[in-house]
Amino acid sequence: MAQGQKSNRILINQASNAMEQFKWETAAELGIQVPQGGYMGDIPSRVNGAIGGNMVKKMIAAYETSLASGNQPPTPQVTSSGAR
């Protein structure tokens, strides 16, 4: 990947620790053993993709549940103003 194209960064800095914990919880739910020290670079990309995909599904389900119960959570602006 070319430098400057990394897009998997935390958008809300205060959520960094919670997202890290969410990743480990999701991996455990899928039965994936997280290596000691948390380094995931030796795990196949398919497995890491399953963790990320399930995280997204859970976040969407949480948002849909909020909407269904009549709560409209605030939606932060996360895209840059300059479209390419």
Residue, then its C-alpha position, 0 to 999 in steps of 0.5 A: m500500500a502506498q504511503g498516505q493511503k492508510s484509512n483504518r484509523i480511529l476517527i474519534n480519538q477518545a474511542s481508541n481503547a474501547m475499539e481495541q477492547f471491542k476487537w478482542e471481544t469480537a475475536a473471542e466470540l468468534g473463537i479466535q485466539v488472540p496472541q500474547g501481546g496482541y500482535m495480529g500480523d501473523i494471523p491470516s487476513r481472512v481471520n482478521g477480516a472476519i473480526g472486522g466484518n463482525m465488528v461492523k455488523k455489531m455496530i450497525a445492529a446497535y445503531e439500528t436498535s437505537l433507531a428502532s427504539g426511537n433514539q436518534p444517536p448523533t452522527p459525527q462528521v467523519t468525511s473530509s470536506g474536499a471530495r475527490 
